[in-house]
Amino acid sequence: MIIFRCFQVRWLAFFLCAGIAMLALAEMVPGDSQPIKKVITGQRVMALTFDDGPDLSTTQELLKVLRDKDVKATFFILGSQAERYPPLLAAIVAEGHEIGNHGYSHVFLQKAGSANFLDDVRRAGNIIAPIAGQPVLFRPPGGGYNDALVSDLSRLGYTTILWSIDPRDWEGRPADRTASIVARRAAPGSIVLLHEGGRATPQAVAAIIDRLRMDGYSFVTVGELLQLGGK
């Protein structure tokens, strides 16, 4: 009886640990109904991502920082901004950065409803594609999603990308404060959420790159990070 109970306890512990691992894995690898927040990897790599652009006031400065630091990033583009500033989107592409879809009008799923939200995604994709090619990554405005939406996006060819670090650069906080938040929360496989319209974001990005390189990190695009999953 004692042996049987020990056997039961061991199997219960095994399934409990396996369940926890699967829940964590759902956040870190592509799936039909789960977004990606970070990637499991043993390598000290992370991805910088930028929402809401292109932005007339900061995009060129941000591109210069990334060029000077020899870093490639992922830009989640608003269709309305790409429609307004196509040369800026073309400049991002020309620098070799990865392009994702952030919707056309920055509408939230809760407000728009699923059908209108997907129409917004398609509209943005149609504007982005002639300049940057058809994007395969999507980030929902505000991070709002449900399982049905992620599945619908998957059928449209998109992997839904969220983030694991949000320093809230859009609040206009000082660059060193933003960099400190990112450095403190950094972990292998992290995805960092930043914004093209943040006034101090270009300076913060320079500081983030310098600090984390001192800690042994390198920077890749989200697409490259996904390929490193499990490595």
Buried (B, 14 or more C-beta within 10 A) or exposed (E): EEEEEEEEEEEEEEEEEEEEEEEEBBBBBBBEBBBBBBBBBEBBBBBBBBBBBBBEEBBBBBBEBBEEBEBBBBBBBBBBBBBEBBEBBBBBBEBEBBBBBBBBEBBEBEEBEEEEBBBBBBBBBEBBEEBBEEBBBBBBBEBBBEEEBBBBBBEEEBBBBBBBBBBBBBEEBEBEBBBBBBBEEBEBBBBBBBBBBBBBBBBBBBBBBEBBBEEEBEBBBBBBBBEBBEE
